[in-house]
Amino acid sequence: MSSTQTHAETLTEAIQALDGIWDAERALTALFGAGYRPADGAAGEKRARQVLRDLADAGAITKISEKPVQYRRADG
């Protein structure tokens, strides 16, 4: 991940490119692939969940399920 690209930007690009259903595990995998290295697994999943919530608040994705928490593209 470039130093100028935020986690939200990275995840937005991945969601646009790959579409489908997104959860914390898939989001963390995308962030990891872009170079994000959390201190541990729990910290990584927490960060992924926060980025997903932020994207939902911004209207980029829509929550489709509470348990398990899942999202999809807002225009999908």
C-alpha positions in Angstrom: 0.0 0.0 0.0 1.4 3.4 -0.9 2.0 5.8 1.9 -0.5 8.2 0.4 -3.4 5.8 0.1 -5.6 5.3 3.1 -7.0 2.0 4.2 -10.5 3.2 3.1 -9.2 4.1 -0.3 -7.5 0.7 -0.6 -10.6 -1.2 0.5 -12.8 0.9 -1.8 -10.7 0.0 -4.8 -10.8 -3.7 -3.8 -14.6 -3.7 -3.3 -15.1 -2.0 -6.7 -12.7 -4.4 -8.5 -13.9 -7.6 -6.8 -17.5 -6.9 -5.9 -19.3 -9.5 -3.9 -20.0 -9.8 -0.2 -17.5 -8.3 2.2 -16.8 -9.0 5.9 -13.9 -8.2 8.2 -11.9 -11.3 7.1 -12.1 -10.5 3.4 -11.4 -6.8 4.1 -8.3 -7.7 6.2 -7.1 -10.0 3.4 -7.4 -7.1 0.9 -5.6 -4.7 3.2 -2.9 -7.3 3.9 -2.5 -7.7 0.1 -1.9 -4.0 -0.1 0.8 -4.0 2.5 -1.0 -3.5 5.8 0.7 -5.3 8.6 -1.3 -5.2 11.9 0.4 -5.8 15.2 -1.7 -9.0 15.6 -4.8 -10.7 14.1 -7.2 -9.1 16.6 -5.9 -5.6 15.8 -6.1 -6.3 12.1 -9.7 -7.4 12.3 -10.7 -4.5 14.5 -9.2 -2.1 11.9 -10.9 -3.9 9.0 -14.3 -3.6 10.8 -13.7 0.1 11.4 -12.9 0.8 7.8 -16.0 -1.2 6.7 -18.2 0.9 9.1 -16.6 4.1 7.8 -17.3 3.1 4.2 -20.9 2.3 5.1 -21.3 5.6 6.9 -20.0 7.3 3.7 -22.5 5.5 1.6 -19.9 3.5 -0.4 -21.1 0.1 0.9 -24.3 -1.2 2.4 -24.7 -3.5 5.4 -26.7 -6.5 4.3 -26.5 -8.7 7.3 -26.0 -8.2 11.1 -24.9 -11.7 12.1 -22.5 -12.2 10.5 -21.9 -8.6 9.7 -21.6 -8.4 5.9 -21.5 -5.6 3.3 -21.8 -5.1 -0.4 -21.2 -2.2 -2.8 -23.9 0.4 -2.4 -24.5 0.4 -6.2 -24.3 -3.4 -6.4 
